[in-house]
Amino acid sequence: MSMNIRMSGRTRFWWNTTNPFLDLNLRGGEFHWVDWNEDGLMDLVSSGTQCNGAAGHGLSCFEATGASFQGRCRISVADWDGDGHLDLIVIPGSSVPVNMSFYQNQGGKLVLSHDSALSQIDGLAVREISDWTWRVEVSSQPLAVDWDDDGFTDLILAPEGRFFRRKPGVEKETSLIEVAENPFKSFPSSAATDLQWRLFDCDGDGDLDLIRLDERQQINACERQGDGLNCSSNFKCLEWEEEGGPKIYAFDVWREGDILSFLGTPLVQENRPQFWSQGFCLPAQQCNEQGRCDNLRGVCDCVGGHNLDDCSGCRPGFAEGPEGRGCQACAADHRGVTCSGRGICRDDHFAQHQWNVSNSTRPLMKGDGHCLCNEDTFGGVDAAGKVNCQSGRCSDGYEEVVTVEAALVHCQQCPAGSSSVGGAHCSPCLPGTMAGLGSATCESCKAGHFAATVGSSECDLCRAGSYAAAGSHECSRCPPGTYSSIAATKCTPCQEGWVAEGWGNPTCKPCLAGTYAHEGRLCRQCPGNTISTLGRSKCEPCVGSFLLAYADAERVACHASMTSLFFGLMTAVCLIMALMLSAWLCFYQLHIEDLSLQDHGLVVTTSRPHRLLWRWGACITLKNTGSQPLEDLQKRRPYRARTLSGRELQLIHDETVGPWDTTMGSVRIHFPSTLFHTGFLRIPSLLWLIFLLIPMVVTLILGQLLLRMLLLIIASAVLISSVLWIAFYWMSSRTSLARRHRLFREKLQRLHKTRVLKSCPRGPERAITIGQVGQLYEFFQSFIKDRSMYYICSNLVIPVTEDCKLSYAELVGPRQVNWFVSHYWGTPFQEFVAAVRHNAKSDGAVDWQSTAYWICTFSNNQWEVEAELGQGDYHESSFYKSLRSESCKGTVMVLDEQALPLRRAWCLFELLQTKLIASERASSFQGLLLCTSSGVLRNGQGGIEIAMKVATCLATLDLRDAKATDERDLVMIQSLVEKMPGGFHATNAFVRKSIRDCLILAHQNFEVDFGKLLEILNESLPAEDALPTLLSSARPTAIGDKKDGE
């Protein structure tokens, strides 16, 4: 099989028959009129028995399949695979078995497809057709068209009428389904001998009609109506001028615009192709009167300048002149060279073959004689004003070349690697430069590129590890310490910590951990006590956050120094101890557990070991003892302490020390005496401080601590020592008495949890029961011992009422006064309690413990003493208001053997008020009752001995000798006594008379009791042994009786 392609503008017309295909020898083959090479012009694809070269004038022939077939093969040209290119389907005419072949058009080259579904179709047969003049074997004819209008190309085999449809939904050429019932099966049996079919839209209604070439070589047309075909004689597709139409073996029909053309070939080789076209006319005269007809050859001999088969046109190089005045030569230069050899003349031949015109109008086209220059830059006109292309030159990047075939000059692009300016000869580029296709100049290679040879069409990239400047003919290697990537313009120095050893390095490598690099050429080992990680430019010294650090052997990591940790801990411990010791020395203070007068003198017992060195006599200070005389004594000269034991000190003073007991306060030794007078393990504290500071100094000298660690140690030590010191101070302040105070307050809260503490008016409403006094004594008995009211007030009352700032009576529950108590504060408290209890029992009350007494220590608010004393006005004092109260029955004066209460000014004031009240309301006021720890003297209790001692003291006592703490109080009280009738004399007589009455009553009670005792003894003896009485048997006379006898 061969293929003939009509070349653009090369088909010849034979004007004697007006058939453009007369010069083609199709030799009875099958042909198709298609645009095979996709150039916009129709080509003729034909098949024959064989193809060995050109098939005819003006056509090129080439091997289309790469295989040859015996007999007449049948072909179909269509875009079978839907890729936009025409493919070829071939059925050979004589091979057994007969197989269909599919050739796929791949970029203009036909490639046999071995896996096509077309090759799977069986039942293809070869039949013989003959006439009396010829006989030939033919096979089935393939027709590839979209018969069912589904967008896929279907296959029809003629004349059997087999119809194959693409499977729905399947793209391109994958599988076929044969449709048994189709319109092609409805033909009569005579259709099975048809020579050829064509599916073509004859009537222009948009659907395909069937054109049949039967065995009689006659053309029949069948119109498509729906899914069927109408083959009646009423359907006229092709109307022939000659009756019966052409006698042909193969044909093709096509439409150009409105012109319908038909080409047919007979089977006999001597007959040429026959061409029919609608509306084509024959020339009126032979050879167009421009030549003579050579009947022997069947051609025209044309006159000069004329050409073509019928002399209807001008020969090449000539064009019809104006108004049809013959053929005139085309424009030429001064040498007579047509178009100056630089273009093509637009002659009649050019006009008829270069333009896209139909065959019917092609002979009518005429040229104008102007030149069509090969290049746009060519131009110029001759004397007649026609373009002759003589002037002009090629553009930059082009050179003039002469075509070998046509000997015409045209501009040709300079090949890559060369350049040209002004149409000059293309010169090759020098090394380091390059030029693309059609370049005017050679460009220097960009930086990072190079061109090593002459005539380079492009610059090569520099490899990684090299670089090149602009216009380089080679790449230079990067020196050590630098690197580059592909197409580098320069070498980049390695970043710090990375190196590139040797020349031409594409990358830099990081220095390993433990090494470093500055310039990027070599990694060096880190010096001692420094480290580095991967890719470092310098080594970092090992500096710990708080501890010294040392580098390991590989210089990779720093490790904390255990030595530094040891010194840090040692420094911290020593600093804490030094700060604690310094605070203890600067604020040396020991709380007093007990201070009393013993055999050794005044002895202090501390709550904690005092740490005083026994061989040193330290000066100490007493503070907050509650005993003002004890503290006033040290103002004149300090106490000196002598160590008795670890917690006992003897206070030594030049003046006589009184019996001032206390269990509160503190002992202080001032700095810097503590440095020398205190110590541990018999070593002075100064040496301990030095010993504790030595490790810290050594640590600083050795540089074993970082500054931040030192600051941390100092801050921590200060904080810890402060906390420890506060805890130590708090614990040391918790003396036995302080703990007892807290327990007593908690007991009061439990007893009076529903009562709200509040202040009440001064005077009679602040009395306290003897039971409440007994509770206080019993709770603190282990501390009170034989201590006086001075101790009770300072060590018990004031600390217990510190939170509420009220009187003790208001704290425990105040009562309305029954008795006013006048006493001396120096009297032992246990004797005081015993004396008041005797009075309460002798009062005759059933619940004697609820008897309320106004006692200054408990009834006065010790936090507002000035207000209790009336601010200088005794009428506003609590003493005066209580004594003058209507509920007060009398004054109980607690006496001792020395009658010390009468030596105090306020007791004298109370005695005076008692005398005045007794004279004012004798019926409701019992006057003065003298009480001792053994009983009430007025009732004859207390013993005759104590009464005689008191009387002996009072016999010589003068109230003028009374003393007071505040001199103003003494003056005020003495003034009141002197203003009374009789003054101090009458007052002294009142006191002596009271003790005299008590003595008389005590004497009488003694005699009665003694007589009763003798009677008991006499009754226990026989009569003869009865003892004689030493006393009169008469009963003593009562005081009242005695007063009456007087």
C-alpha positions, 0 to 999 in steps of 0.5 A: 500500500502506498500513500500519495499526498498532494503538495501545496500548490503543486497539482497540475491541470490538463486543460485539454480535458480540464481534469487536474488528476489526469497525470495520476496513475492510480492503477485501479487502487482505492483512494481517499480525499483527506487532509492527511498532513494537517496543512489545511489542503486536501491530500489524496491517500491511495492504495495499490498493489505496491508502491516503489516511488512517486505515483504521479506528477506533483505528488509524493509517495511514501511507505505508510505502513511499513509492510506490503500486502499481496492483492488489492488492499482495502483501506479506511482513513479516519480518526479512530482513536479520537486523538485528533490525527487521522489513522489508517485501517487496512484489510489485505486482499489475498492473505489467509487468514484475512486479518484487519490491521490498525495503524496509529498516527503518532506524530505523522508516523504510522505505527502498527497497533498489536492490541487493537480490538479491530484485529480481533474481528473475524469472518473476514473473507476474500471474494472474486469479482470478474467481468468478461474483460477482467477478474480480481480478488477483493476483501471486505471494505472497512468504513470508519464513521460515526453512524449512530452520532454518539461521538465515537467512531463506528465500523461498517464492513461493506458489502456484507453490511456488518455493523460494529458499535463502540461499547457505550461509555468506553473511551477511544478504541478498546472494544467493539460490539457487533450489531446484528440488526442494522439498516445495512442488512436490509439490502437485497442479495445483489448488494453483496456484490457491490464493489465499493461503498461511501458514506457521504452527505449527498443532500446536505441534510446533516446526516450520512447517505450511502453511495454504492458502486455495484458490480455493474460499475454503476453508482447508486445512492440511498438516503438515510431516513432515521435509522434506516436507508431508502434506496429508491430511484427517487433519491438523486445524489449525483446527476451525470451529464452522460447517461448511465454515469461513469464506468469505474472500479473505485471512487471518492466524492467530496464537497468544496464549498457548494461544489460537489466533486467526484473522482473515479478510477477504472480497473484497467490500467490504461484508463486514467482517472475520471473527474467530474465536478458540478458547474465546470465548463470547457473553454470556448476555443482550443489553446485560448488562441495563444498556441496551436493544438498538437493533435498527435500529442494531445497538447498545446504548443504555446507562444512565448510567455504562455503556458499551461495545457491549453495556453490559458496562462502565462508561463512561470516568470510572466503575468498577464498584462493590463487589459489582457495584453499578453504575458509580460515578464515579472519585475527584475533587477538591472541584470534582468534577474527575475525578482533580483533572485530574492523573491518569487514572481506573482505570475499566473502560475503563482496566482492559480496555485498559491491561493486557496481556490476551488478547481472551478475558479482556479484557471481564471486566476491571474498574477500582477507581475510583482515580486513576492520578496522572500523576506520582509526586509527586501524591497525596491521597485523597477522602472515600471513601479513593480516590486523587484526585491532588489534593495534591503538586507537581512535583519540582524541575526540573519544572513543571506543564503541561496536556495540550491533548488530554486537558486533564490536568496532568502534570509536564514537565521544564524545557527546557534553559536553564531551571530550576524549584524546587517545580514553579514555572514554569521560569525561563531561566538568566542569562548565565554560567549554564546548565542541562540538561534538568530542572534545579532550578537554573542552574549557573555555568559552570565556569572556562574556559567561558562562556554569553553569552546568556540561557537557555543549555543548556550553556557553551561552551569558551573558545578557545585564547588566552583564559580565563574564571573561573567564571560568566563570560558571556564569555572574556577574551583573554590578555595579552602574555607569556601563553598558554592552551589550550582551556577555560583557567581562566587564562593561563599565563605563557610559560616562560623563553625563550619569548614570546607577542607581542600579545593572545590567544596560543594558544601561546608561541614559542621565542626564536631562537638568539642571542636571549633573553627574561625576561618572555616578551613580547619576544626580545632580542639577546644582548649581546657575547660571549654566545650562546644556543640556541633558547628560552633565557631568558638568554645564556650567556657564551662561556667555553671549556673551556680556551681563551678563546672569542668569540661569532660575529656571530649570537650562536649559537656560541662559537669558540675564540680562536686568540690564546688558543691562541697564548699558551697554547702559548707559555706552555707552551713557555716554562714547560717551558724554564724548568722544565728550565733551573731543574732544570738550575741547581738540580741542575747535575751533569755526569758526568766523562768523564776527570780527569787531570793534564795540562800545564795541571794537573788537567783535567776532561773532562765527558760533556756541554758544561759551559756555564760562562762562561769569564770567571767562576771558578765553585766546583765540587765533585767527587763519586763520583770513586772517589779519596778524596784528590781529594775530601778536598782540596775539603773544606778549600777548594773547587776553582775551575774555569777553562774550557779548552773547551766540555767541558774545565775546569781545576781550580785549588786552593791546595794541590798536586794529586797525580796522581789520575786517574779517569774516573767521578764528577761535577762539581757547581756549587751553586745560586745560583752556577749563575745567574751562572756558567752560560749559553747563547750567552754570556748568563747563565742568570739572564737566560734565566730572566727572558726565559722568564718575561716571556711568561708574565707578559704572558699572565697580565696580558692574561688570555689564559688561563683558570684551568683552562688555566693549571693544565693548562699547569702540570701538563703542563709539570711532567710533560713537563719531569720526563720530559725531565729524567729522560731528559736525566739518564739520557742524560748519565749514560751516559758512555763508561766506563759503556757500557763497563761494560755491555758488559763485564758482557754479555761476562762473562755470555756467557762464564759463562752456565752458571755460577751466581754465588756467594760463596766463602770468603775467602783462597786460593780467590779467586785470579784467573788472569793471563789474566783480568787480561789480559782486563780490561786489554785491554778497558779499555786505552783508559781505563786508559792509565798509570793505577794500581791506584787507578783500577782498583779505583774505576773498574773493579772496583767498578762492574763488581761493583756488581750482585752485590756480590762480589769480581772473582775471584768474578765472573769465576771464582775459582781456587785460589791459586798465587802471592801478589802484593804490590804498590804501588797507585800502580804503573801497571797496565800495568807491574803486568800486565807484571811478573806476566806475566813471573812467569807465563812464568818459572814453567815452566807450559805454560798460563802464562795459567792461573796463579792469583795472589791480588791484593788488588784482585781477590781481596778483596770491595771491598764488604766491606773490613773483613771482608776485613781480618779485623775487626782480627784479621790471622789472619782477614784474606784476606792472611794466609789466602792467604799461609799456603795450602799451594797458595801457591808464594811471594810475587811483589812488583812493584817499580818503580825507587823500591821503593815497595811496601816503603814500604807497611805491608801490603807489609811485613806480606806480606814478614814472612809470606813470610820466616816461611813460607820458614823453615817450609817451605823445600822447597815455598815459593819465598820472595820473587820480585822482579818488574818490568815487564821481568822477574823479577829473581831469574832475572836478568831485568829488566835490570841497570839496573832491578836497580841502581836497585832495589838503590840504593833498598833500600840506604838503605831502612828498613822502619820508614818504611812507611806505612798508610792506617789508623793501626791497621794500621800499629801492628799490622804494626810490632808484628809485625815487632818481635816477630820475631827481629832485628826491623826489622834482620833484615827489612831484611837479608832484603830487601837480601839478596834484591836482592843475589842478584838483582843477582849473578844479573843480573850473571852473566847479563849477562856471559854474554850479552855474551860470546856477543854478542862471539863472534858478532861475531868470527866474522863478521870476518876473523881479522886483524880480530878485536877484543880482548876487554875481559872475561875469557873465563872463565864466571861463577860461579853464585850457588849456587857463590858461596854455597858458596865463601863 
